Amino acid sequence: MDTSEDFDARLVNDLKQRVAAILLENPSMSPQDAMREAQSALLAQAESELFHKITDLETKNNPFRPPTSGCPVNDLPPELLAHIFMLGCKLDDEEEGEEEDGDDSGDEWETDDEEGDADEEVVEVGDVRMGSPKKRMLPAPPDSDGEDSDDDDDEADSEFDDEPDVFLPFQVLVSHVCRHWREVALNTHTLWTTIRFIGHLNVEKATAWIERAETLPLDIFIDATDMHDPHGHAPEAVDAEEDTAQPPGAWPAPAPAPAPTTNGVFNILVASFNPNTGTLTTSLQAGPFPDDAPEEPPVEPCISLDDLKTILDLIVPHVAQWRIFEVSANFYTYMYEVLSRVSRCPGAPLLEELGLYNYEENDHNEDGEEVDTFQPAHLAEAFLPFGGNAPSITHVAFWGVHIAWEGALPMLAGLKELELAYHTKDVRPTFAAFRAMIDASPELDLLSLCYSGPTGDMEPVAIPSLHALVLCDLEMDLVLPLVAALELPALEELTLDLHGEDYTDFADQLAGPARGETRSLLAGLTTLKLAGLHCNEAASDVVMGQLGGLKRLHLKCEEAEVEDDDPWFKRLKEVKGAGARYCPKLESLRIEGISGASVQKLVMARKEAGAPLTQVFIGSLDNVSKKEENWFRANVDQFDFFEPSDDEQDAVEVDPMEMDTDGP
């Protein structure tokens, strides 16, 4: 290895040679000037060599600089690169399902430059998948080929640089990396088969996505529930008469006026709508509200009724490609338009999942009075979707939407999931039609009934494949004979959310021998969501006594003067001999409406009784101190918070981390 003396000697020798060469070329130059010129030249050479070495290192290690020696990923076969893109999209969709940010820019999509082709790099500021609530930041693509771009590309890049960060879905992101990736992405048709209409409509870009999918099956989602101020009014500029904008045909929503009280304070009725369940709750809130208080701006759907018609014009010609078709709306006029259009379709041969979700209450007349018949009456026509010709359907959900049940029986066969919700009694299926659906679906896994179900006399019906049952907001005169008629030998998961009546008789029925069994329906459960079951103390005891095999419990506690007095919660702490009296095999508890301190006492009590909980999840709205949180994390294997939801599906869609890990 060279020493510092060696470097000094080489430097002196190099300078001597340079000075001699300079004096030879310029005999009139003084030795001092020749030395200065030699030193400058030597420093310039050293700086140049150092710059190139640093540049080489940056090029090798900087992910934002294309390597000069080529990119190994571009040596992958296009088929493998396309598969990587598909995996990226799958991860994107999974993250999207876990987190929704509600960004209104979700109505924009990415599409091709109309004048370009797949070899051109395209950057569009509005390039986001339509309706994607989960977007990804897009860096400006590097100039990978060293060629000059045309004026349009320069202008687009300039416009992009001036814009705030743009977030894109994965397939759009990879299509903007380089020419090769864009060509692979645009020719991978499976990347473009999920079409979401959310927010403001963009027909041109929607058309581009459908074209990219070519003839592959399409997953189509229309969400017409987003609302906005159609005129962009500031709150103080809004006329109060415009405050209840609704599409034609819908019952006008009454605008409750503030009721004056003493000292200039008002009570105002505040309505809260839950789109997951279609439940409207109201509460009184106090002012004061001055006379010149600004009015709330008017709101209208981002997707208007005319927009919906345009969407249907675009997608109905491709009905033979539909694999999933899901529509959500706040007004039945929208659903009426959808049903009218799809009823004229000759068939949907590839359709596997059909979900129609109407969140407008249809059991109140225009005066706000509760009625037993569907409202508005002029929209009560029962349509037959696809002429009853959809032989591949396995999953259906009708929320506040009714169809011609008897005529639809040919397509309501082979079901794996059946959801019926929010139907007035006059538009519910008859028991004969309901039984026909069941008998024709030998692999039915989930049955969900929420303020809906069969009408008429019940007869025994066996569903040997049923794994999960959801019963919500059902009248006693329906739920009692219905469950008595059902034979469910494989049932493992049950959701109960029953309010407004005394369900003691039903609780006793659940705890007694089930149809076709010597044991009760509850005895075979491993998962239970209990959000409401009002019954007396004796019935509560017999219900809890039948849950000997229960491993997972989601308990939504009702308000009580004393928190620990919730009839179901307090029984979990009871001890019998050396063990827990109830639910001795319980491992996972998901609980709402109870403070962290009370849950902590429960965990300690069950641990002392030899029936410890390994997983505890507490609603994020419940009172849990940081000290209590730390205690839970130190004393149970898994602890976390969760967002409370009224969606009855929460109980049957068990989180993978809560599943058994010890095998059968």
C-alpha positions in Angstrom: 0.0 0.0 0.0 1.3 3.4 -0.9 2.3 5.8 1.9 1.9 9.5 2.1 5.6 9.9 1.2 5.0 7.9 -2.0 2.0 10.2 -2.9 4.1 13.3 -2.2 6.9 12.0 -4.4 4.5 11.2 -7.3 2.9 14.7 -7.0 6.3 16.4 -7.1 7.4 14.3 -10.1 4.1 15.0 -11.9 4.4 18.8 -11.3 8.1 18.8 -12.5 7.1 17.0 -15.8 4.2 19.4 -16.3 6.4 22.5 -15.7 9.0 21.2 -18.0 6.5 20.6 -20.8 4.9 24.1 -20.3 8.4 25.8 -20.5 9.3 23.8 -23.6 6.2 25.0 -25.3 6.5 28.6 -24.0 10.2 29.5 -23.6 9.4 33.1 -22.7 7.2 32.1 -19.6 8.7 32.4 -16.2 9.1 29.2 -14.0 6.7 30.7 -11.4 3.9 31.1 -14.1 4.6 27.7 -15.4 4.2 26.2 -11.9 0.9 28.0 -11.4 -0.4 26.7 -14.7 0.7 23.2 -14.0 -1.0 23.2 -10.5 -4.3 24.5 -12.1 -4.3 21.8 -14.7 -3.6 19.1 -12.1 -6.4 20.3 -9.9 -8.8 20.4 -12.8 -8.0 16.9 -13.8 -8.4 15.7 -10.2 -11.8 17.4 -9.9 -13.0 15.9 -13.2 -12.0 12.4 -12.1 -13.6 12.8 -8.7 -16.8 14.1 -10.3 -17.1 11.0 -12.6 -16.5 8.7 -9.7 -19.2 10.3 -7.6 -21.6 10.3 -10.6 -20.9 6.6 -11.1 -21.7 5.9 -7.4 -24.9 8.0 -7.5 -26.0 6.2 -10.7 -25.5 2.8 -9.1 -27.3 3.6 -5.8 -29.9 6.2 -6.8 -33.3 4.6 -7.6 -34.4 7.7 -9.4 -31.5 7.5 -12.0 -31.8 4.9 -14.7 -28.6 2.8 -14.6 -26.2 3.4 -17.5 -25.6 -0.3 -17.9 -29.3 -1.2 -18.4 -32.1 -2.2 -16.0 -32.3 -5.9 -15.0 -36.1 -5.7 -14.5 -36.4 -5.0 -18.2 -34.8 -8.3 -19.0 -37.8 -10.0 -17.4 -40.3 -11.6 -19.8 -43.4 -9.4 -20.3 -45.6 -12.2 -18.8 -43.6 -12.1 -15.5 -43.7 -8.3 -15.4 -47.4 -8.3 -16.0 -47.8 -10.8 -13.1 -45.9 -8.4 -10.9 -48.2 -5.6 -11.9 -51.2 -7.7 -11.0 -49.8 -8.5 -7.6 -49.2 -4.7 -7.0 -52.8 -4.0 -8.0 -54.1 -6.7 -5.6 -52.1 -5.2 -2.7 -53.5 -1.8 -3.7 -57.1 -3.1 -3.6 -56.5 -4.7 -0.2 -55.1 -1.4 1.2 -58.1 0.4 -0.3 -60.5 -1.8 1.4 -58.8 -1.1 4.8 -58.6 2.7 4.5 -60.9 5.2 2.8 -59.9 8.8 2.7 -63.0 10.2 1.1 -61.0 12.4 -1.3 -63.3 14.0 -3.8 -60.7 13.7 -6.5 -61.6 10.1 -6.8 -63.8 10.8 -9.8 -60.9 11.1 -12.1 -59.2 8.3 -14.0 -56.1 7.8 -16.1 -56.4 7.2 -19.8 -54.3 7.3 -23.0 -53.3 10.4 -24.8 -55.9 10.5 -27.5 -53.2 11.4 -30.1 -50.5 9.0 -28.8 -49.8 5.3 -28.6 -48.3 2.9 -26.1 -44.7 4.0 -27.1 -45.2 7.5 -25.8 -44.8 8.5 -22.2 -47.9 10.2 -21.0 -48.4 12.3 -17.9 -51.8 13.6 -17.1 -52.4 15.5 -13.9 -55.9 14.1 -13.6 -54.7 10.5 -14.1 -56.3 8.6 -11.3 -58.6 5.6 -11.5 -62.2 6.6 -11.4 -63.6 6.4 -8.0 -60.5 5.0 -6.4 -60.4 6.4 -2.8 -56.8 5.2 -2.5 -54.4 7.0 -4.7 -50.6 7.0 -5.0 -48.2 9.8 -5.6 -46.8 9.9 -9.1 -43.3 11.1 -9.7 -42.6 12.7 -13.1 -41.2 9.9 -15.3 -37.5 10.2 -16.1 -36.3 10.7 -19.7 -35.2 7.2 -20.2 -34.2 7.4 -23.9 -32.4 10.7 -24.1 -34.6 11.8 -27.0 -36.1 15.3 -27.1 -39.8 15.3 -26.3 -42.2 17.3 -28.4 -43.9 20.6 -27.3 -46.9 18.8 -26.0 -44.9 16.6 -23.7 -42.9 19.6 -22.5 -46.1 21.4 -21.8 -47.6 18.4 -19.9 -44.4 18.1 -17.8 -44.5 21.8 -17.0 -48.2 21.5 -16.0 -47.4 18.5 -13.9 -44.6 20.3 -12.1 -46.9 23.1 -11.1 -49.5 20.8 -9.6 -49.5 19.4 -6.1 -48.7 15.8 -5.5 -50.9 13.5 -7.6 -51.9 10.1 -6.3 -52.5 7.2 -8.6 -53.6 3.5 -8.4 -50.9 1.0 -9.0 -51.7 0.1 -12.6 -51.6 3.7 -13.6 -48.4 4.4 -11.7 -46.5 1.6 -13.4 -47.8 2.7 -16.8 -46.0 6.0 -16.3 -42.6 4.6 -15.4 -41.1 4.1 -18.9 -42.2 3.1 -22.4 -41.6 -0.6 -21.8 -43.7 -0.7 -18.6 -46.4 1.3 -20.2 -46.7 -1.0 -23.1 -46.8 -4.1 -20.8 -49.4 -2.4 -18.5 -51.7 -1.3 -21.4 -51.5 -4.8 -22.9 -52.2 -6.5 -19.6 -56.0 -6.3 -19.9 -56.7 -7.8 -16.5 -55.3 -4.6 -14.9 -58.3 -2.6 -16.2 -61.3 -4.8 -15.4 -62.5 -3.1 -12.2 -64.6 -0.1 -13.1 -65.6 2.2 -10.2 -68.0 5.1 -10.8 -67.6 7.3 -7.7 -67.9 11.1 -7.7 -68.1 13.2 -10.8 -68.5 11.3 -14.1 -65.9 11.2 -16.8 -67.3 9.3 -19.8 -64.2 9.5 -22.0 -61.9 8.0 -19.4 -64.4 5.3 -18.4 -64.6 4.3 -22.0 -60.8 4.0 -22.1 -60.8 1.6 -19.2 -63.5 -0.6 -20.7 -61.6 -0.7 -24.0 -58.4 -1.7 -22.3 -60.2 -4.6 -20.6 -61.2 -5.8 -24.1 -63.5 -8.9 -23.7 -62.5 -9.9 -20.1 -65.1 -10.0 -17.3 -65.8 -6.6 -15.7 -66.3 -5.7 -12.1 -68.6 -2.6 -12.1 -69.3 -0.5 -9.0 -71.6 2.5 -9.1 -71.6 4.6 -5.9 -74.2 7.4 -6.2 -74.1 8.3 -2.5 -71.5 11.0 -2.6 -73.0 14.5 -2.2 -71.7 18.0 -3.0 -72.8 21.6 -3.3 -73.9 21.8 -7.0 -73.4 25.5 -7.2 -70.3 26.0 -5.1 -72.1 28.4 -2.8 -70.5 29.7 0.3 -72.7 28.9 3.2 -73.9 32.4 3.7 -75.0 32.7 0.1 -77.3 29.7 0.1 -81.1 30.1 -0.1 -82.8 28.0 2.6 -85.4 26.9 0.1 -82.7 25.0 -1.8 -81.6 23.0 1.3 -83.4 19.8 0.5 -82.5 19.1 -3.1 -83.6 15.6 -4.2 -84.1 13.9 -7.6 -87.6 13.9 -9.0 -89.9 11.2 -7.6 -88.3 11.0 -4.2 -90.3 12.1 -1.2 -89.1 15.5 -0.1 -87.2 15.4 3.2 -88.8 17.6 5.7 -86.5 20.3 7.0 -87.0 20.6 10.8 -87.1 24.2 12.0 -85.3 25.1 15.2 -87.6 25.3 18.2 -86.9 28.4 20.3 -86.4 28.0 24.0 -85.4 30.4 26.7 -82.6 33.0 26.7 -82.3 32.9 22.9 -81.2 29.3 22.9 -82.7 26.9 20.3 -83.1 23.2 20.1 -82.4 21.8 16.7 -83.2 18.2 15.5 -80.1 16.7 14.1 -80.4 13.6 11.9 -77.6 11.1 11.4 -77.8 8.6 8.6 -75.8 5.3 8.6 -75.3 4.2 5.0 -74.2 0.7 6.1 -77.5 -0.2 7.7 -79.8 2.5 6.3 -80.6 3.5 9.8 -81.6 7.2 10.6 -81.2 8.4 14.1 -82.1 11.8 15.5 -81.1 13.8 18.5 -81.8 17.3 19.9 -78.9 19.7 20.2 -78.9 23.1 21.8 -77.9 26.5 20.2 -77.6 29.4 20.5 -78.3 30.1 16.8 -78.5 33.8 16.0 -81.1 35.1 13.6 -78.5 35.7 10.9 -76.8 32.3 11.3 -75.6 31.0 7.9 -77.7 28.3 6.2 -76.2 25.0 5.3 -75.3 24.7 1.6 -77.6 22.6 -0.6 -76.3 19.2 -1.5 -76.9 17.0 -4.5 -75.5 13.7 -5.6 -72.2 13.9 -7.4 -73.6 11.4 -9.8 -76.9 12.9 -11.0 -79.8 10.9 -12.4 -78.7 12.0 -15.9 -75.2 10.9 -15.1 -76.5 7.5 -14.0 -78.4 7.1 -17.3 -75.1 8.0 -19.1 -73.3 5.3 -17.1 -75.9 2.7 -18.0 -75.7 3.7 -21.6 -72.0 3.0 -21.4 -72.0 -0.3 -19.5 -75.2 -2.0 -20.6 -73.8 -2.9 -24.0 -71.2 -4.9 -22.2 -73.6 -6.7 -19.9 -72.4 -10.0 -21.3 -69.0 -9.2 -19.6 -70.3 -8.3 -16.2 -68.8 -10.4 -13.4 -69.7 -8.1 -10.5 -72.4 -5.4 -10.6 -72.9 -3.3 -7.5 -75.0 -0.1 -7.1 -75.4 2.1 -4.1 -77.8 5.0 -4.0 -79.5 7.4 -1.5 -82.7 7.7 -3.6 -84.9 5.0 -5.0 -85.4 6.9 -8.2 -81.8 5.9 -9.0 -82.4 2.3 -8.2 -85.7 2.4 -10.2 -83.7 3.5 -13.3 -81.1 0.8 -12.8 -83.8 -1.9 -12.4 -85.7 -0.7 -15.4 -82.5 -0.8 -17.6 -81.2 -4.2 -16.4 -84.7 -5.8 -16.7 -84.4 -5.1 -20.5 -81.1 -6.9 -20.8 -81.4 -10.4 -22.3 -79.1 -11.9 -19.8 -75.8 -11.7 -17.9 -74.1 -15.0 -18.4 -70.9 -14.2 -16.5 -72.5 -12.3 -13.5 -71.4 -13.8 -10.2 -72.2 -11.1 -7.7 -75.2 -8.7 -7.7 -75.5 -6.0 -5.0 -78.2 -3.4 -5.0 -78.1 -1.0 -2.0 -80.8 1.6 -1.5 -80.3 3.8 1.6 -83.5 5.8 1.3 -86.1 4.8 3.9 -89.1 3.4 2.0 -91.5 2.7 4.9 -92.6 6.3 5.5 -95.0 8.3 3.4 -94.6 11.9 2.3 -95.9 13.1 5.7 -93.2 11.1 7.5 -95.7 8.5 8.9 -94.6 4.9 9.1 -96.5 2.6 6.8 -96.5 -1.1 6.0 -96.3 -0.7 2.2 -93.5 0.4 0.0 -93.1 4.2 -0.6 -93.2 6.0 -3.0 -96.0 3.8 -4.3 -95.5 4.9 -7.9 -92.0 3.3 -7.8 -93.1 0.0 -6.3 -93.0 -2.0 -9.6 -91.1 -5.2 -9.2 -88.7 -5.7 -12.1 -87.0 -8.9 -13.2 -83.3 -8.2 -13.7 -81.7 -9.7 -16.8 -85.0 -11.5 -17.6 -84.1 -13.9 -14.9 -81.2 -15.1 -17.0 -78.0 -14.9 -14.9 -77.0 -18.5 -14.4 -73.6 -17.9 -12.7 -74.8 -15.8 -9.8 -73.5 -16.9 -6.4 -73.7 -13.8 -4.2 -76.7 -11.4 -4.1 -77.6 -8.5 -1.8 -80.9 -6.6 -2.0 -81.0 -3.7 0.5 -84.2 -1.7 0.3 -84.6 -3.1 -3.3 -87.2 -5.6 -4.3 -87.5 -7.6 -7.5 -90.0 -10.0 -9.0 -88.9 -12.8 -6.6 -90.9 -15.7 -8.3 -89.7 -14.8 -11.8 -86.1 -14.4 -10.6 -86.0 -17.9 -9.1 -84.1 -19.4 -12.1 -81.2 -17.0 -11.4 -81.4 -17.1 -7.6 -80.1 -20.7 -7.6 -76.7 -21.9 -6.7 -76.2 -19.1 -4.2 -73.4 -19.0 -1.7 -74.5 -15.7 0.0 -78.0 -14.3 0.3 -78.7 -10.9 1.9 -82.2 -9.4 2.2 -82.6 -6.1 4.0 -85.0 -3.3 4.6 -88.1 -4.5 2.8 -91.7 -3.5 3.8 -93.9 -6.5 4.2 -95.7 -6.0 0.9 -92.5 -6.4 -1.2 -90.8 -9.3 0.7 -90.6 -12.7 -0.9 -93.1 -15.3 0.0 -92.0 -18.3 2.0 -92.4 -20.5 -1.0 -90.1 -18.3 -3.1 -87.6 -18.1 -0.2 -87.6 -21.8 0.2 -87.1 -22.3 -3.5 -84.0 -20.1 -3.3 -82.7 -22.2 -0.4 -83.5 -25.6 -2.0 -81.7 -24.6 -5.2 -78.6 -23.5 -3.3 -76.9 -26.5 -1.8 -73.7 -24.5 -1.1 -75.4 -21.6 0.7 -72.9 -20.4 3.3 -74.3 -17.0 4.5 -77.9 -16.0 5.1 -78.5 -12.4 6.2 -81.9 -11.0 7.0 -82.2 -7.5 8.3 -85.8 -6.0 8.6 -86.7 -8.5 5.8 -87.5 -12.1 5.3 -90.1 -14.5 4.0 -93.8 -13.9 4.4 -96.6 -16.4 5.0 -96.7 -19.6 6.9 -93.4 -21.2 7.6 -92.5 -24.8 7.0 -89.5 -26.8 7.9 -86.5 -26.2 5.7 -83.0 -27.6 6.0 -79.8 -25.7 5.0 -77.1 -28.2 5.7 -74.3 -26.0 4.3 -75.1 -22.8 6.2 -72.1 -21.5 8.1 -73.2 -18.0 9.1 -76.6 -16.5 10.0 -77.4 -12.8 10.5 -80.7 -11.7 12.1 -81.2 -8.0 12.5 -84.3 -5.8 13.2 -86.7 -8.6 12.8 -90.2 -8.6 14.3 -90.9 -11.3 16.9 -93.7 -12.6 14.8 -91.2 -13.3 12.0 -88.0 -14.4 13.8 -89.7 -16.9 16.1 -91.4 -19.1 13.5 -88.6 -18.6 11.0 -85.8 -19.9 13.2 -88.1 -22.6 14.4 -88.4 -23.8 10.8 -84.7 -23.7 10.0 -82.5 -26.8 10.3 -78.9 -25.6 10.5 -76.6 -28.4 11.5 -73.4 -26.7 10.3 -74.0 -23.2 11.8 -70.9 -21.8 13.5 -71.4 -18.0 13.3 -74.4 -16.0 14.4 -75.2 -12.3 14.5 -78.1 -11.0 16.6 -79.2 -7.4 16.6 -82.8 -7.3 17.8 -84.4 -4.3 19.5 -87.8 -2.8 20.2 -89.5 -5.9 21.6 -89.2 -8.4 24.4 -87.3 -11.3 22.8 -87.4 -13.6 25.8 -89.4 -16.3 24.0 -86.9 -16.2 21.1 -84.0 -16.4 23.6 -85.5 -19.5 25.1 -86.1 -21.0 21.7 -82.4 -20.5 20.8 -81.3 -22.2 24.0 -83.6 -25.2 23.5 -83.1 -28.1 21.1 -82.7 -27.0 17.5 -84.8 -28.5 14.7 -83.3 -31.9 13.8 -80.9 -31.8 16.7 -80.7 -32.8 20.4 -78.5 -29.8 21.2 -79.3 -26.1 20.8 -78.4 -23.9 17.9 -76.1 -22.0 20.2 -74.2 -25.0 21.3 -72.4 -25.4 18.0 -71.3 -21.7 17.7 -67.7 -20.6 17.6 -68.4 -17.0 16.7 -71.2 -14.8 18.0 -71.9 -11.1 17.5 -74.5 -9.9 20.0 -75.6 -6.3 19.4 -79.1 -6.6 20.8 -81.3 -9.3 22.4 -83.6 -7.9 25.0 -84.8 -10.6 27.3 -85.2 -11.4 31.0 -82.5 -12.5 33.4 -83.5 -16.2 33.3 -83.3 -16.2 29.5 -79.9 -14.5 29.5 -78.6 -17.2 31.8 -79.8 -20.1 29.6 -78.5 -18.4 26.4 -75.0 -17.9 28.0 -75.1 -21.4 29.3 -75.3 -22.8 25.8 -72.1 -21.1 24.6 -69.7 -23.7 25.8 -67.9 -23.9 22.5 -67.7 -20.2 21.8 -64.2 -18.9 20.9 -65.0 -15.4 19.5 -67.5 -12.9 20.8 -68.3 -9.5 19.5 -70.4 -7.8 22.2 -72.1 -4.4 21.7 -73.3 -3.4 25.1 -76.4 -1.3 25.6 -76.4 1.8 27.7 -77.0 1.2 31.4 -77.0 3.3 34.5 -74.2 1.2 35.9 -71.8 0.2 33.2 -71.1 -3.3 34.5 -74.9 -4.0 34.6 -75.0 -5.0 30.9 -76.6 -8.4 31.2 -74.2 -10.1 28.8 -71.0 -8.4 29.9 -71.5 -9.1 33.6 -72.0 -12.8 33.0 -68.6 -13.1 31.3 -66.9 -12.4 34.7 -68.9 -15.0 36.7 -66.9 -17.8 38.1 -68.1 -21.4 38.8 -65.8 -23.5 40.9 -62.3 -23.3 39.5 -63.4 -21.9 36.1 -65.5 -19.4 34.2 -69.2 -20.1 34.5 -69.9 -19.0 30.9 -68.0 -19.3 27.7 -65.1 -21.3 29.1 -63.4 -21.6 25.7 -63.7 -17.9 24.8 -60.4 -16.6 23.4 -61.2 -13.4 21.5 -63.4 -10.6 22.7 -64.4 -7.6 20.6 -66.4 -5.2 22.7 -68.2 -1.8 22.4 -69.8 0.4 25.0 -67.6 -0.6 28.0 -64.7 1.4 29.4 -61.1 0.1 29.5 -61.2 -0.2 33.3 -64.2 -2.5 33.2 -62.7 -4.7 30.4 -59.5 -4.8 32.4 -61.3 -6.3 35.4 -63.0 -8.8 33.1 -59.6 -9.9 31.7 -58.1 -10.3 35.1 -61.2 -12.2 36.4 -61.1 -14.7 33.6 -57.4 -15.2 33.9 -57.7 -16.0 37.6 -60.6 -18.4 36.7 -58.3 -20.3 34.3 -60.1 -19.1 31.2 -57.8 -16.3 29.9 -58.6 -14.2 26.9 -55.8 -14.1 24.3 -57.2 -11.3 22.1 -59.0 -8.2 23.1 -60.3 -5.5 20.8 -62.1 -2.4 22.2 -64.2 0.2 20.2 -62.3 3.3 19.5 -65.1 5.5 20.9 -64.8 3.8 24.4 -62.8 5.3 27.2 -59.4 3.7 27.5 -56.5 5.4 29.2 -52.9 5.1 28.0 -52.1 3.2 31.2 -54.9 0.7 30.5 -53.8 0.3 26.9 -50.3 -0.5 28.0 -51.7 -3.0 30.5 -53.7 -4.8 27.8 -50.7 -5.0 25.5 -48.7 -6.6 28.3 -51.3 -9.0 29.4 -53.0 -10.4 26.3 -51.4 -11.8 23.2 -53.2 -9.3 20.9 -54.8 -6.0 21.7 -56.1 -3.2 19.4 -58.8 -0.7 18.8 -61.4 -1.0 16.1 -63.9 1.4 14.5 -67.4 0.5 15.6 -69.9 -0.3 12.9 -73.5 -1.2 12.6 -72.8 -3.4 9.6 -74.1 -6.9 10.5 -71.4 -8.4 8.3 -68.7 -7.5 10.8 -69.5 -10.6 12.8 -69.3 -13.1 9.9 -66.3 -11.6 8.2 -63.8 -12.7 10.9 -60.5 -10.9 10.9 -57.8 -13.4 9.8 -55.7 -12.5 12.8 -58.6 -13.7 15.0 -58.9 -17.1 13.4 -57.8 -20.3 15.1 -54.2 -21.0 14.6 -54.1 -24.5 16.2 -55.8 -26.2 13.3 -59.0 -28.3 13.5 
